[in-house]
Amino acid sequence: MLPFLLVAVPLCAEDAGRWVELVISLVAVGLAFAGFSRFPVLVVALAVAGVLVPALVLAPTATNPVRVWPYVACAVVAYLAGRRVPVRPALAAFGGTLAAGLLAGVLADVVARGGFGLIFGLYDWFLSALVLLVVAVLPWLAGRYRGQGAEMVAAGIERAALLERTRIAREMHDSLGHEWGLIALRAAALEVSPALDEDARARVGELRAGVATATERLHEIVRLLGEPETDLAGLVEHARAAGQRVELAGEAPARVARTVLRVVREGLTNAARHAPGTPVTVRVETAGEHTTVTVENPLSGGESSRGNGSGLAGLRDVVGRLEAGADDGRFVLTATVPHDPPATGRAPSRVWRLVRVPALAAGVTVVLGAGLYFVAGLGNRLDPAVYQTLHIGQPQEDVEQVLPRFQILGDPERTLPAPPPGADCRQYWAEVQTEDRLFYRLCFVDGRLAVKETVPR
């Protein structure tokens, strides 16, 4: 419905006055904004069509006067689309409507001007595309910039929440994890004490198992809230403080330090859970573009179930290769962590990322439009001496033999009296221009020259 209203506005305005145009404009704009929330891409396409239709179809020249309200409505809709519509659908709406406008405008000009209408239509389309870059693409970029700013604010709030969760996780890990680790080690020592009978040992074993289960739940909560921010040396010292015997060799590069920390933490947790009291060796070796982490400890009979836990499954998603299992009387966890490619150069600014594609499109449009105008401008000047040889009633085919290849790109015709009904009129710049002679108009009726005019400056 909206395209018909857009087309009808100029027609109704000529017959019924400005009030009819105002009412229809308000209805069209109201329908567009009412449907924007449900059909944003369609409304964007119709708004662009509201700019193209009057310029390319109803009045096929970019120099004819057009109504201002479609441009204002298009700018507002484009701005809103930049705030809410993803990039690809919005660009598809712009590009698809421009492509349809190219076809419709060229066809309208070919019907009105014959063969030269192809060039005239292309030139008009280039001008209209430049206008749309101003009234549609620039507001869309402004809306997109504001939308990205809002997304960055939301991301900052989310980051702050994550940092708070990480702080809570760190406190839980440092306080509860340490105390429960000591309880588990003391329970393990009591479990093998000769001073206890079998019933007491069984109860102490249940206590140790309960502490291990609680520790596992603690680690799950910590992973849910966020991993504690620490370094590898700090993690090993914390394990030693809890009673584990840990030997560390090597250090992780900064680019993969966080992933290495996760691997070592998981290895130490498994050792404390399944082989408490055994010494643990941690080796970190860097070669080329990857770092290998190895965590191993002697077998104690509880390792048969290791290797398929949720912790190891999570690690497999972030490391290049992960192996866990028994090897020559020891349980070995080995992870290969690839290095991320180093950053090169400065990242492009947010503004440049937004404007580079429209800027390229504008540059191409300007170059093509200027090239077409230059080519046509080289062949649209009529020699005054040739013009003097033309006479009313001369056959059209004879006149066309001496005329330039191209006509004027533009609309000088609106400054002249109306041509005869059914006339085919053409305009050519005077090869030698004076105050009394700027361009010529020639009109043909029924295959003969009917109008021959010299237009002053």
matplotlib code that plots the C-alpha trace (Angstrom):
import matplotlib.pyplot as plt

x = [0.0, 2.8, 4.4, 1.1, 0.8, 4.3, 3.6, 0.2, 1.5, 2.8, -0.1, -2.7, -0.9, -1.2, -5.0, -6.2, -3.6, -1.2, -3.7, -4.3, -0.6, -0.2, -2.9, -1.6, 2.0, 1.0, -0.9, 2.0, 4.6, 2.3, 1.8, 5.6, 6.4, 3.6, 4.9, 8.6, 8.8, 7.4, 8.8, 11.9, 13.6, 10.5, 9.9, 13.5, 13.1, 9.8, 11.4, 14.2, 11.6, 9.8, 12.9, 13.6, 10.1, 9.5, 13.0, 13.4, 9.9, 7.4, 9.8, 12.8, 15.5, 17.4, 17.1, 13.3, 11.9, 10.6, 8.8, 10.9, 9.0, 10.1, 13.7, 13.0, 11.0, 13.8, 16.5, 14.5, 13.7, 17.4, 18.5, 16.2, 17.3, 20.9, 19.9, 17.9, 18.3, 21.4, 23.8, 23.2, 19.4, 19.7, 22.3, 20.2, 17.2, 19.4, 21.0, 17.9, 15.9, 18.7, 18.9, 15.2, 15.3, 18.1, 15.9, 12.7, 14.5, 16.3, 13.0, 11.1, 13.8, 14.0, 10.2, 10.4, 13.6, 14.3, 17.8, 19.4, 17.2, 19.6, 22.4, 20.1, 18.6, 22.1, 23.1, 20.0, 20.5, 24.0, 22.8, 20.0, 22.4, 24.5, 21.4, 20.6, 24.1, 23.3, 19.6, 19.8, 23.3, 24.6, 21.6, 22.0, 25.6, 24.7, 22.2, 24.6, 27.2, 24.7, 23.6, 27.1, 27.7, 24.7, 26.1, 29.5, 27.8, 25.9, 29.1, 30.8, 28.0, 28.2, 32.0, 31.6, 29.2, 31.7, 34.5, 32.3, 31.5, 35.2, 36.0, 33.4, 34.8, 38.3, 37.3, 35.5, 38.4, 41.0, 39.2, 36.9, 39.2, 42.2, 40.4, 38.6, 41.9, 43.5, 40.5, 40.8, 44.5, 44.0, 41.2, 43.4, 46.1, 43.6, 42.3, 45.6, 46.4, 47.0, 45.4, 41.9, 39.8, 38.1, 34.8, 36.6, 38.6, 35.4, 33.8, 37.0, 36.9, 33.3, 34.4, 37.2, 34.8, 32.3, 35.0, 36.1, 32.5, 32.1, 35.4, 34.2, 31.0, 33.0, 35.1, 31.9, 30.5, 33.8, 33.8, 30.2, 31.0, 34.3, 37.7, 39.9, 42.4, 45.8, 49.1, 50.7, 53.1, 50.4, 48.2, 51.1, 51.9, 48.2, 48.2, 51.4, 49.7, 46.9, 49.3, 50.0, 53.6, 53.9, 57.1, 56.8, 59.2, 58.8, 56.4, 53.7, 53.8, 51.4, 49.2, 48.3, 48.8, 45.1, 44.6, 47.7, 46.4, 43.2, 45.0, 47.3, 44.4, 42.4, 45.5, 46.1, 42.4, 42.3, 45.5, 44.2, 40.9, 42.1, 45.7, 45.9, 49.4, 51.2, 53.8, 52.7, 55.1, 54.0, 56.1, 55.4, 57.4, 57.2, 58.3, 57.5, 53.8, 52.5, 53.0, 52.9, 51.6, 52.2, 50.8, 51.7, 51.6, 52.1, 49.1, 47.3, 44.4, 41.8, 42.8, 40.8, 37.8, 39.8, 39.9, 36.2, 35.2, 33.4, 36.6, 38.7, 35.8, 35.8, 39.5, 39.2, 37.2, 40.0, 43.3, 44.6, 45.2, 44.5, 45.5, 44.9, 45.7, 48.0, 51.6, 54.3, 52.8, 52.0, 48.9, 49.8, 47.7, 49.2, 47.7, 49.1, 48.0, 48.4, 49.5, 47.1, 48.5, 50.1, 48.2, 49.6, 49.2, 46.4, 42.9, 40.7, 38.6, 34.9, 34.1, 36.4, 34.9, 31.4, 32.2, 34.7, 32.2, 29.8, 32.8, 34.0, 30.5, 30.3, 33.7, 32.7, 29.4, 31.1, 33.7, 31.2, 28.8, 31.6, 32.9, 29.5, 29.0, 32.5, 31.9, 28.5, 29.8, 32.4, 29.6, 26.6, 27.7, 26.1, 28.0, 26.1, 26.9, 25.2, 22.3, 21.7, 21.4, 18.4, 14.9, 11.4, 9.8, 13.1, 12.9, 14.1, 16.5, 18.3, 18.6, 19.9, 22.8, 24.3, 23.4, 25.9, 26.0, 24.6, 22.1, 22.4, 22.3, 20.0, 16.6, 16.9, 13.5, 11.6, 12.8, 11.2, 7.6, 5.8, 6.6, 3.8, 1.7, 3.5, 6.8, 10.1, 12.4, 16.2, 18.6, 22.3, 24.8, 26.0, 29.6, 30.3, 28.2, 27.3, 24.8, 22.2, 23.1, 23.5, 21.9, 19.5, 16.2, 15.0, 11.5, 10.3, 6.6, 5.6, 9.1, 9.8, 11.5, 8.7, 10.6, 14.0, 14.9, 18.0, 17.9, 19.8, 21.9]
y = [0.0, 2.4, 2.4, 3.5, 6.3, 7.4, 7.5, 9.2, 12.2, 14.3, 13.5, 14.3, 17.5, 18.9, 18.4, 18.8, 21.0, 20.9, 19.7, 16.5, 16.0, 16.7, 14.1, 11.4, 12.1, 11.8, 8.6, 7.1, 8.0, 6.8, 3.4, 3.1, 3.8, 1.7, -1.3, -0.6, -2.8, -5.8, -5.3, -3.1, -4.3, -3.8, -0.3, 0.6, -0.6, 1.3, 4.5, 4.3, 3.6, 6.8, 8.7, 6.9, 6.7, 10.4, 11.1, 8.1, 7.2, 10.0, 12.7, 10.9, 13.4, 14.2, 18.0, 18.2, 19.4, 16.7, 16.7, 17.0, 14.7, 11.4, 12.4, 13.3, 10.1, 8.0, 9.6, 8.9, 5.3, 4.7, 6.0, 3.7, 0.8, 1.5, 1.3, -2.0, -3.8, -6.1, -4.9, -7.5, -7.1, -3.3, -3.4, -5.9, -3.5, -0.5, -2.5, -4.3, -1.1, 0.7, -2.2, -2.1, 1.7, 1.3, -1.0, 1.1, 4.4, 3.2, 1.8, 5.0, 7.1, 4.7, 5.0, 8.8, 9.5, 6.5, 5.1, 8.0, 7.2, 4.4, 6.8, 9.4, 6.8, 5.6, 9.2, 9.9, 6.8, 7.7, 11.1, 9.5, 7.0, 9.9, 11.5, 8.3, 8.1, 11.4, 10.9, 7.1, 5.7, 8.6, 8.4, 4.7, 5.0, 7.4, 5.0, 2.1, 4.1, 4.9, 1.2, 0.0, 2.5, 1.0, -2.5, -1.5, -0.1, -3.3, -5.3, -3.1, -3.8, -7.5, -7.4, -5.6, -8.4, -11.0, -9.4, -9.4, -13.0, -13.7, -11.9, -14.0, -17.2, -16.2, -15.7, -19.0, -20.8, -19.3, -19.7, -22.8, -24.7, -24.3, -25.4, -28.3, -29.4, -29.6, -31.5, -34.0, -34.5, -35.0, -37.4, -39.4, -39.5, -40.7, -43.3, -45.1, -44.6, -47.8, -46.3, -46.6, -49.7, -50.8, -49.1, -45.8, -46.0, -46.6, -43.5, -41.5, -42.8, -41.6, -38.2, -38.0, -39.0, -36.4, -33.7, -34.7, -34.5, -31.1, -29.9, -31.1, -29.1, -26.1, -26.3, -26.6, -23.4, -21.7, -22.6, -21.4, -18.1, -17.5, -18.9, -17.2, -14.8, -16.0, -17.2, -20.6, -20.1, -18.9, -21.9, -24.3, -22.4, -22.6, -26.4, -26.8, -24.8, -27.3, -30.2, -31.3, -32.0, -30.3, -29.8, -27.1, -26.8, -24.1, -21.2, -20.4, -17.6, -14.8, -15.5, -19.0, -18.5, -18.7, -22.0, -23.5, -22.5, -24.4, -27.5, -27.5, -26.7, -29.7, -32.0, -30.9, -31.4, -34.9, -35.8, -34.5, -36.3, -39.7, -40.0, -37.8, -37.6, -38.6, -36.2, -34.3, -33.1, -30.2, -29.4, -26.6, -26.6, -24.2, -25.1, -23.1, -22.1, -24.4, -25.1, -28.6, -29.0, -32.3, -33.1, -36.6, -38.4, -42.1, -44.4, -45.2, -47.4, -44.6, -43.5, -46.0, -43.7, -40.6, -39.2, -38.7, -36.2, -32.9, -30.9, -32.8, -32.6, -28.9, -28.7, -30.6, -27.7, -25.1, -27.0, -28.4, -32.0, -33.6, -37.0, -38.5, -42.1, -44.5, -44.8, -47.0, -46.8, -43.1, -41.2, -38.6, -35.6, -34.0, -31.0, -29.3, -25.6, -23.8, -20.1, -17.6, -15.6, -12.4, -9.2, -7.2, -3.4, -1.3, -2.4, -0.1, 2.3, 1.8, 4.8, 3.5, 0.0, 1.6, 4.1, 2.2, 0.2, 3.2, 5.4, 2.9, 2.7, 6.5, 6.7, 4.1, 5.9, 9.3, 7.9, 6.1, 9.0, 11.5, 9.1, 8.8, 12.6, 13.2, 10.7, 12.1, 15.7, 15.1, 14.3, 16.6, 19.9, 21.1, 23.4, 26.7, 26.4, 23.0, 24.3, 27.1, 24.5, 22.8, 23.8, 23.1, 20.2, 18.5, 14.7, 13.4, 10.8, 13.6, 15.8, 12.9, 12.4, 15.7, 15.7, 14.9, 11.3, 12.4, 14.8, 17.1, 15.2, 17.2, 18.9, 22.2, 21.4, 22.7, 26.3, 26.3, 26.5, 23.2, 21.3, 20.3, 17.2, 14.0, 15.7, 14.0, 16.8, 16.8, 19.3, 19.9, 22.4, 25.0, 24.3, 28.1, 29.5, 33.1, 35.0, 34.6, 31.0, 28.4, 25.3, 24.2, 22.4, 20.3, 18.6, 16.1, 15.4, 12.6, 12.1, 15.7, 18.7, 20.7, 23.0, 24.6, 26.9, 28.7, 29.1, 32.0, 31.7]
z = [0.0, 0.9, -2.6, -4.1, -1.6, -2.4, -6.1, -5.6, -3.5, -6.4, -8.7, -6.1, -5.1, -8.6, -8.7, -5.2, -3.5, -0.7, 1.9, 0.1, -0.2, 3.5, 4.5, 2.3, 3.4, 7.1, 6.4, 4.5, 7.1, 9.9, 8.3, 7.8, 11.4, 12.7, 10.8, 11.5, 14.6, 12.8, 9.3, 9.6, 6.5, 4.4, 5.7, 5.0, 1.4, 1.0, 2.4, -0.1, -2.8, -1.7, -2.7, -5.9, -7.4, -7.8, -9.1, -11.5, -12.6, -12.2, -13.2, -14.8, -14.1, -10.9, -11.5, -11.3, -8.0, -5.7, -2.4, 0.8, 3.1, 1.5, 2.1, 5.8, 6.3, 4.7, 6.9, 10.1, 9.1, 8.1, 11.5, 13.3, 11.1, 12.1, 15.8, 15.5, 12.2, 11.6, 9.0, 6.3, 6.1, 6.1, 3.3, 1.4, 1.6, 0.4, -2.4, -3.6, -3.8, -5.6, -8.1, -8.7, -9.1, -11.7, -13.8, -13.4, -14.0, -17.1, -18.5, -17.8, -19.5, -22.5, -23.0, -22.7, -24.7, -26.9, -27.2, -25.4, -22.4, -21.5, -20.8, -19.3, -17.0, -15.8, -15.2, -13.2, -11.2, -10.3, -9.0, -7.1, -5.6, -4.3, -2.9, -1.1, 0.4, 2.1, 3.1, 3.9, 4.4, 6.5, 8.9, 9.0, 9.9, 12.7, 14.0, 13.7, 15.6, 18.4, 18.5, 18.8, 21.6, 23.5, 22.9, 24.3, 27.4, 27.8, 27.3, 30.0, 32.4, 31.7, 32.1, 35.5, 36.6, 35.4, 37.4, 40.5, 40.0, 39.6, 42.8, 44.7, 43.0, 44.1, 47.7, 47.7, 46.1, 48.4, 51.7, 51.4, 49.0, 51.3, 54.4, 52.8, 51.3, 54.7, 56.1, 53.3, 54.0, 57.7, 57.1, 54.8, 57.5, 60.1, 57.7, 57.7, 61.4, 63.3, 66.4, 64.9, 64.6, 61.3, 62.1, 62.9, 59.7, 57.7, 59.2, 58.5, 54.9, 54.6, 56.0, 53.5, 50.6, 51.8, 51.8, 48.3, 47.1, 48.7, 47.2, 43.8, 44.2, 45.2, 42.0, 40.0, 41.6, 41.1, 37.4, 37.1, 38.8, 37.0, 37.3, 40.0, 38.6, 39.7, 38.1, 37.8, 40.6, 42.9, 42.1, 43.0, 46.2, 47.1, 46.5, 48.6, 51.4, 51.3, 51.9, 48.3, 47.3, 44.0, 41.9, 39.1, 36.1, 33.5, 33.0, 30.4, 27.8, 28.6, 25.5, 26.8, 30.6, 31.4, 29.5, 31.0, 34.5, 33.8, 32.8, 35.9, 38.2, 36.8, 37.1, 40.7, 41.6, 40.1, 42.0, 45.3, 44.8, 43.5, 44.9, 48.0, 49.5, 46.4, 44.9, 41.8, 39.0, 36.7, 33.6, 31.2, 27.9, 25.1, 21.5, 18.4, 18.3, 21.1, 24.8, 26.3, 29.9, 31.8, 35.2, 36.6, 39.9, 41.0, 40.8, 44.0, 42.8, 42.3, 38.8, 36.7, 36.5, 35.6, 32.0, 31.4, 34.0, 33.3, 34.0, 31.4, 28.9, 29.3, 28.8, 25.5, 24.1, 24.7, 24.1, 20.8, 22.2, 25.6, 26.8, 30.2, 31.5, 33.2, 31.9, 33.6, 37.1, 37.0, 36.0, 33.3, 32.0, 28.9, 27.1, 24.0, 23.9, 20.5, 20.7, 19.4, 16.3, 17.5, 16.9, 13.9, 13.7, 15.1, 14.8, 12.7, 14.7, 15.1, 12.9, 10.1, 10.2, 9.8, 7.0, 4.8, 2.8, 2.2, 1.4, -1.2, -2.6, -2.8, -4.4, -7.1, -7.7, -8.1, -10.5, -12.7, -12.7, -13.5, -16.2, -17.8, -17.7, -19.2, -22.1, -22.9, -22.5, -25.3, -27.8, -27.0, -28.6, -31.8, -34.2, -34.8, -38.5, -38.7, -36.7, -39.3, -42.0, -40.4, -41.4, -40.2, -42.0, -42.7, -42.4, -39.1, -40.6, -42.5, -39.3, -37.2, -39.6, -38.6, -34.9, -32.1, -30.6, -27.2, -25.8, -22.7, -19.4, -17.3, -17.6, -19.4, -21.0, -18.0, -18.7, -22.2, -23.5, -23.8, -27.0, -29.5, -28.4, -29.2, -30.0, -29.5, -28.3, -27.9, -26.4, -27.4, -26.0, -28.4, -29.4, -29.2, -26.3, -25.8, -23.7, -26.4, -27.3, -24.5, -26.1, -28.8, -28.7, -31.6, -31.6, -34.1, -34.9, -37.3, -38.5, -39.4, -37.6, -36.0, -33.5, -33.8, -30.9, -29.6, -25.8, -24.2, -21.1]

ax = plt.figure().add_subplot(projection="3d")
ax.plot(x, y, z, "-o")
ax.set_aspect("equal")
plt.show()
